[in-house]
Amino acid sequence: MPREKKKELIERIQTYFYEERDEEIGELAAENVLHFIMSDIGPTLYNAGISDAIGMTEQKWMSIEQDLEALKKPDPEVNR
């Protein structure tokens, strides 16, 4: 993760703790929270995103298959 993005996330965690819990936490504590989220919670969220992407891809593929079927021309050999 780029250094600037990590810094931004740490600041957001600090802001969250201050606004939601009326608690000030230092940069190290916020970095530990970020590490916990990324290592323990992140994979679950990532996998959910992948599952959503698979579902969307399957829907798109079905739509493409239907569109391609609609483009088929009648085969005169089949009607004989």
C-alpha positions as CSV (number, residue, x, y, z in Angstrom):
1,M,0.0,0.0,0.0
2,P,1.4,3.4,-0.8
3,R,2.7,5.3,2.2
4,E,0.3,8.2,1.6
5,K,-2.7,5.9,1.5
6,K,-1.6,4.2,4.7
7,K,-1.2,7.5,6.4
8,E,-4.6,8.6,5.3
9,L,-6.2,5.4,6.7
10,I,-4.4,5.8,10.0
11,E,-5.7,9.3,10.3
12,R,-9.2,8.1,9.5
13,I,-9.0,5.5,12.2
14,Q,-7.9,8.1,14.7
15,T,-10.7,10.4,13.6
16,Y,-13.2,7.5,14.0
17,F,-12.1,6.7,17.5
18,Y,-12.2,10.4,18.5
19,E,-15.7,11.1,16.9
20,E,-17.4,7.8,17.8
21,R,-15.8,6.8,21.0
22,D,-14.5,10.2,22.3
23,E,-11.1,8.5,22.6
24,E,-7.8,9.8,21.3
25,I,-5.5,7.1,20.0
26,G,-1.9,7.6,18.8
27,E,-0.5,6.8,15.4
28,L,0.9,3.4,16.5
29,A,-2.4,2.3,18.0
30,A,-4.2,3.3,14.8
31,E,-1.6,1.5,12.7
32,N,-2.2,-1.6,14.9
33,V,-6.0,-1.3,14.2
34,L,-5.3,-1.0,10.5
35,H,-3.0,-4.0,10.6
36,F,-5.7,-6.0,12.4
37,I,-8.4,-5.0,9.9
38,M,-6.2,-5.8,6.9
39,S,-4.9,-9.2,8.2
40,D,-8.0,-10.5,10.1
41,I,-11.0,-8.9,8.5
42,G,-9.7,-7.9,5.1
43,P,-9.6,-11.4,3.6
44,T,-13.3,-11.9,4.4
45,L,-14.2,-8.6,2.7
46,Y,-11.9,-9.4,-0.2
47,N,-13.5,-12.8,-0.7
48,A,-17.0,-11.3,-0.6
49,G,-15.9,-8.9,-3.3
50,I,-14.6,-11.7,-5.4
51,S,-17.9,-13.7,-4.9
52,D,-19.8,-10.6,-6.0
53,A,-17.6,-10.2,-9.1
54,I,-18.1,-13.9,-10.0
55,G,-21.9,-13.4,-9.7
56,M,-21.9,-10.3,-11.8
57,T,-19.6,-12.0,-14.4
58,E,-22.0,-15.0,-14.6
59,Q,-25.0,-12.7,-15.1
60,K,-23.1,-10.7,-17.9
61,W,-22.1,-14.0,-19.6
62,M,-25.7,-15.3,-19.6
63,S,-26.8,-12.0,-21.1
64,I,-24.0,-12.2,-23.8
65,E,-25.0,-15.8,-24.6
66,Q,-28.6,-14.7,-25.0
67,D,-27.6,-11.9,-27.3
68,L,-25.4,-14.2,-29.4
69,E,-28.3,-16.8,-29.7
70,A,-30.5,-14.0,-30.9
71,L,-28.1,-13.2,-33.7
72,K,-28.2,-16.7,-35.1
73,K,-29.7,-17.0,-38.5
74,P,-32.2,-19.8,-39.5
75,D,-30.4,-22.8,-41.0
76,P,-32.2,-23.9,-44.1
77,E,-30.8,-27.4,-43.7
78,V,-32.6,-27.9,-40.3
79,N,-36.0,-27.1,-41.8
80,R,-35.9,-29.8,-44.5
